[in-house]
Amino acid sequence: MIALSLAEIASVTGGQTYDIPEPQVQVTGPVVIDSRKVEAGSLFAAFAGERVDGHDYAREVVDKGAAAVLASRPVGVPAVVVDDVQAALGALARHVVERLGATLVALTGSAGKTSTKDLIAQVLRRKAPTIFTPGSFNNEIGLPLTALSATDETRFLVLEMGARGIGHIQYLTSLTPPRVGVVLNVGSAHIGEFGGKQQIAQAKGELVESLPADGTAILNADDPLVRAMASRTKAKVLLFGEAAEADVRAENVRLTENGQPAFSLHTPTGCSEVTLRLYGEHHVSNALAAAAVAHDLGMSVQEIALALSEAGSLSRWRMEVTERSDGVTIVNDAYNANPESMRAALRALVAMGRGRRTWAVLGQMAELGDEALTEHDAVGRLAVRLNVSKLVAVGGREASWLRLGAYNEGSWGEESVHVSDAQAAIDLLRSELRPGDVVLVKASRSVGLESVAQALLEGEVDAR
């Protein structure tokens, strides 16, 4: 974080200093909420959770070198005491970004946020020092912590914004007001909580409503609900996609023999060829969004194409592709799942598995509400239509719907199976995988199917 005195932090957050002999002592280290990550000069924000109360670690973190604790009550060590620690973090983040003067880029969408954020960051940091959201740290706590990790050298701040209801993104943009806002898509993720796609679009569009007149709204020309958000912003609109009228578009999209997308990138300043290191055609849209941001911020099409072609995956369990020494390829996409990302992952599996046996190890897609049966059934049916060799549906009721959809679509018998849990899937795969097979593992985060991918990476199969 940029250096701030404890007195200044108290003023910004409306807090009171306790047990601080010298209020001008500066916080020079990171702001953290995990006591294990405290460094010399840190500010430790103490949250009281259901199982653990951060206030109980106050003495420990100061002994480790923390300058002070941001707390909701006095803790017997140097502290700035506030009414609401979360609100104080937000106020501190707003103060820091206003003082910093960096360009803030915010993005949201139902699918692809983290992958796109990683691409934007990797492209922009070729131009200037860039800070970006780690993983999916995109909520009311994660976003301020990311903003507070900026330093005086930071010129671009790339922030992923998630939403579970109307007003969430509006609140996040009030903490870190963006100049560039990107909306990727409106899909079915969290549709059970929102109630429908129109409500999701209403929530996602809060991002473009927050933009200043001299800002830029970067919108997906291929998604009608996103494209319609152009009417909700006073900022300049830049369209990306494969549509002919997109300002930043892809032409001649194809997949390499390894399932990696290649395309011609067209921008208002020219065109250049891109071959991504990522897997699956769905990353073309993500790359175009990143290209549109970079174009708006002054990078040439050649610089953008080179950066995209060299960019990799920075976040765990998102289409992580690993080939074992016996030739079995594991595709770990177990971080999360919704209908759109599930379909994209299945298509990527098929593209990667040309001439090889393909396995789709799938679990529940959470938070789909009344659409859960229909969507799980549809994914099972799609696996058949794409000629996936084997479907392993893992878990309870939703997994049974996946398997039933596959069975009803193609009368699959041995080609699809429903197992109760991750260990049952591991046992099945260990006994039936053959060298050269390609295995996709994907489900919502709550299912924990990354354990299947990890177990498969730790053991090989007998050649037969």
N, C-alpha and C positions, 0 to 999 in steps of 0.2 A: 504494500500500500504506500501511497505517497505519505511522507512524514507528517503527522498531526500531533499536537500536544494533547495531553489528557484534558486540559482546560478547554481546548477547542472542541474536542469530542463531546464534552459535557454540554457546551453551548449549543452545538449542532443538534444534539439528541434531546435537549431539554432535561438533561440529567443532573444529578448532584454528585460531587466527588466525596469519597469516603476513604479514610486511611491513606491519603495521598499527601506526603510531606512536601512534594514539589510538583505542583500542577503543570509546570512547563515541561516536564519529562515527556519525551516524544514516543509515540508508537512508530516503530520503524520496520517491524516485521509484519507477517500476514495476520489478517483477522480470521480466526478459526473457531469452529464449534466442537471440534474433537480434541480432547486434552492430549491425545497422543501426537498431535501435529503441531504442538506449541513449539515456537522457536524463540530465540532471544529477541526481545522487543515486540512480541506479539500482543494482540488484543484478543482475549478469550471471551466469546459471547456465550453466556451460560443460559441454556434452555432447560426448562423443567419438563421432561417427557414422562410417559406413562411408567417407564421402568427405571430410568436413570435421570437424576437431577444434576445438571452441569454445575450448579452452585456447590455441590459437595466436593468438586475437584478444584475449588478456587485456590486453596493453599498449595496444592500440587503444581498447578500451572505457574504460579508466581515463583515457586522454588525452581522451576525449569527455565525461568527467564522471562516470562510474560510481563509486560509493562503494567498491565492492569486487567481487571475483569469487567465486562459489560454485564451488569446483573440487575435483577429486579428487587434485590434486597441487599443490605450490607452483609459482607462475607468475611470480615476480619482481615482482609488484605486490600491493597490498593484497588479501588473499584469506582466505576461510573455507574451510579444506580439510576435506573429509568423505570417508568411505569410499564413499558412493554418492550421487551428486548427485540422482538421481530420488527416492530415499528421503528425502533431506534436504529437497527441495522439499515433499514430502508432509507431513513433520513440521512444517515452517514454516507450511503452509496450515492444519493442524489447530490450531496455536497461535494463528494470527490469527483464525480463526472463533470459537474459544472466547473469546478476549479481546473480540471485536467484539460478540457478543450479538445479532447479526442473526438473522432467521428464514430458515432454509435450506429451499428448495424444490427437490427433485430429481425428475427425470423420466427415464423410459426407455421403450422400445418398439421394435418391429421397423420401424415406419414412422411418419413424421410428427414425430419428436422435435424437429428443429430448428425447424420451422414452429410447433409448439406452444410450445416454449420462447420463441420470439420473441413469440407472442401473450401468454403469461403475463407476460413482462417489460413489455410495453407497457401491459397492464392495471394491474399492480401499481405501476408507477412513477407512476401518477396518485395513488396513496395515499401513497407515501413513496419516498425514494431507493433505487434498485434497480440491482444489478449482475447481469449475466447472461453466460452462455457465448457468446463470439463465434463465429459460424458453427457448425461441428461440432467444436469444440475440447473433446472429451468423453472423453479418455483419461487415462492415468496421469500425463501431463505437462500436458495442456491444462486438466484440472480444477483442479489446484493453482494454476496460473497465473491462472485466473479468480478463484479464491477470494482470491488475494493481491492482486488489483486492487481489492478492497474498501477503503473508507476509513472514517473514524470516523463519517461521516454515513450510511453504508449501513444500511438497515433490512431489505431483502429481498435474498437472494442466490439466483438461479435457476440451477440447474446441470443441464445435460444429461449423462446418463451412458450411455456405450456399453459393449458387452460382446462379446467374441469367445470366451468360454468360461465355464465354471462358476467362480465365485469372483471374477471381475473386478469386478462391481458391489459385492460384499461388501467388497472392498479399497477401492474408491472411497468408499463410505459410511464407512469407518473414518477416512478423511482429512477428510471434510466431512460430519459426521453430520446428516442432514436431519430436520426436524420434520414436513414435509409431503412425501409421496412419491406420484408419479403414474406409473401404468403404463398406457400407451396401448393396446397390442395385442401379440399374439404372432403373427407372420407367418413368412414364408419367408426373410427376409434372413439371410444367413450360415448357412443350414440345412446347407450342406456342411461347415461347421466344427463345428457343434453336433451334428449327427447326427439331428435331428428336432425337431418342435415341442414335445414334452414337455420336452426338454432346454433349449430356448430359454425355455420358461415357468419352468423351475427356476432358470435364471440371472436372468431379469428379476425374479422374485419375491424375490430377495435384497434388493431395495430395500425392500419392505414389511416384511421381517423385521428390518430395521435400525431401524425407527421406534420412538420411545419410546411409552409408554402414553398420554401426553398429546398425541401426534401424530395425524396424519390420513393414512390411506391412501386415495388417490383412484383408483378402479378403473373400467374400462370395463365397463358393464353389458351391452354388446352383444357382448362377446368372452368365451365361456365359460371359456377358459383364464385370462384375467385375472380374471374374477369369482371364480373358485375360489381366488384368492390371498387372499381375505378370511380364510380359515382359517389363514393363515401370519403374521398380524400381531396384536400386542396393542394396536395403535392403533385409534382410531375409524375406521370405513369410510364413505366417501362415494362413491356410485355416480353416474356420468354416462353419458349415452347417449340413445338414442331409445326404449329399453324403458320401459314404463309405470311400472315400479318404480324407475327411476332418480331419485335425489334432485335432480339437475340434468339437465334433459332438453330436447330440442328437439321442437317440434310444428309441423305445417304447413310442413315443409321444402320449399323450391322453389328454382329457379334463375332469376335475372333473364335478360333477353335477352342479356346479356353473359357469362353463365355464372358469375355470382357468387351464392353461396348466401344465402338469406334464410330466417329461421325465427323462431318464437316461443320465447323463452328462458324456461323455468320453473325457479325455484329454490324452496327452502322459504319464502322471504320474499316471493314474488310473481313476476310475469312481465313481460316487455318484449320489444319487437321488435328483431331484429338483421338487418342486411344487411352482409355482409362485403365488404371490398375485394379479398379474395383470390379465386382462381378454382378452381372444382371443388367438388362436393358433399362430397368427403372432408374438406374443411376444417371441416365442421360438427362432426365428432367432436373435432377439435383445439380448436375454439372452446369446446366444452362442457367439455373438460378444463381449459382456462384459466378458464372461468367458475366451475368447481367450486373451484379454488384460491382465486380472488378471494372467493367466497362464504365459504369457510372462514376467510379472513383478515379478514372483517368488512366487505366492500364490499356496497353495496346492488345489487339487480338492475338498477336504472336506471343506476347508475354503470358496472356491468359491461357492459351492453348498449351504452352510448355508447362506451366504450373499445374494445370489440370492433369496432364499426361503423367506427371511425376508424383501426383498426390496419392496418398494411401489412406487406409482406414486408421483413425486415431482412437476409436472407441471400441471397447471389448464386445465380443459376442454379436457383432453385426456383420454378417456374411464373412466371417473369418474362415479362410480356406487353408487347410493344412493337408498335405499329402504324406501319408505314412510311408515308411520304407518298403512296405509290402504292396504299395500301389493303391491302397484304399484312401479315398479323399473324403475328409470330413469338412462339412460346411456348417459352422456354428453360427446360427442366426437366432440364438435363444434369448436375446435380451428382451424382446417384446414382439407382439403380433397383433395385427388387426386384419380384416378381410383384404384390404388393398396390399399390405405388405406380404401377406401370406401368398396371394396370387403371384406377386412379383417374384418371390423366392422360389416358388414352384417352377416358374418359367426359367429362372436362372439355373435351377437344378437340371432341368432337361437340356438346356443349352450346353452346360458343362459336361453332361453325361453322354454325349453323342457316341454311340457304339458301346456304351458301358451300362451295367445295371445301375439303376437309380433307386434310392430309398428316401422316402419322405417320412421322417419321424416327427409327428405333429401332436401338439397338445391344445388345450383350451385357448381361445381368444376371449379375453375377459371384457366385461363392461359393455356387452352388446344388447342387454335388455331383452325386449321382445323379439329382436332380430337374431338372437343367438342360434336357435334351431335352424333357421333358413340359411344363415351365413356359414355355419359349420357343415351343413349338408352340401352347400354349394362348393366349398373347398374340397370336400371329398370327391365330388363329381368332377371337378376340374383336374384332380390328380389322374383320374381315369382318362379324360379327354387328352391330356398331355402325354399319355403313355408312360407315366411314372411306373417303374417296375414293381415296387413294393411300397405299400402304405402301412405304417405302424402308428396307430392312434393311441395316445398315452393319456390315461386319466379316467375320469368318471363320465358323467352324462354327456358332456359336450364332445368328448372323444368318441363316445358311441355314435353320436350323430355324424361325425366325420367318417367313420367306418361305414355307417349305413348309407351315406350319400354315395360313397365309392361303390358299394355293393349294388345299389339300385341303378347306378349309371351304367355299370358294365358287367353286372353279375359276377363281380370279383369274389373269388373264394380264397384260395391260398395267397392271392396277391394283396390282400388287405387283412389286417388283424388288429384287434383291440386288446391292449394290455392294461393292467391296473395302475402301474406306476413306473417310475424311471428305472428302478432296478429290474423289473420284468423286461423292459425294453432293452436294457444293457445285456441281459442274459440271452435274449432272443438274437440280438445282433451279433454278439460274440460267437454264437453257434452257427449263424447262417451267412455272415459276410464272406465274400470271396475277394481275392486280390483284384484291384481294378474297379471295385464298386465305388459309387459316389453317394454319400449320405448327407442329407439335409436335416438339421435339428432345429425346430422352431416352435415357439409357443409364447404366450404372455409371460411376463417376468415372474408372476406369482407361482407358475408351475414349476420353475426351477429345472428346466430340461438341459441347462448347461452342464449338469452333472453327467448326462448321457454323453455329450460330446467329449467331456474331459475323460471319462472312462474309456471311450473308444480310442482316444489319442494315447492312452497309456498302455494299450495292448494291441498286438497284431493278430492276424488270423493265420491259420495253417493254410499253406498253398494246396489247393486240391481242384 
